[in-house]
Amino acid sequence: MDDSKLLPKLSQNLLEILNDKEYYDITIEVGNDSYVKIFYSHIVILYYRSPYLKRILSTNKKKNDGTLAHIKLPDILPEVFPIILR
């Protein structure tokens, strides 16, 4: 694959990973009270793509006991969060 096709393919792969629920390693609880939605994602992508989520993830280190990382973002609307993820 030549270099001109590499970045578009990489971008496409990252979008596919965002939608992949098979290998996620973090759950994100978004919203509050009766309007909460759970999102599944990948720590490494969130960490490097969002300075805001990087700060949150840095204070909520994943345990090495096999459990998934979980963060709560009650001040973000569930319908807005997919935009943030992308």
HELIX and SHEET records of a PDB file:
HELIX    1   1 ASP A    3  LEU A   18  1                                  16    
HELIX    2   2 ILE A   43  ARG A   49  1                                   7    
HELIX    3   3 PRO A   51  THR A   59  1                                   9    
HELIX    4   4 PHE A   81  LEU A   85  1                                   5    
SHEET    1   A 3 TYR A  35  SER A  41  0                                        
SHEET    2   A 3 ILE A  26  ASN A  32 -1                                        
SHEET    3   A 3 ALA A  69  LEU A  73  1                                        
END                                                                             
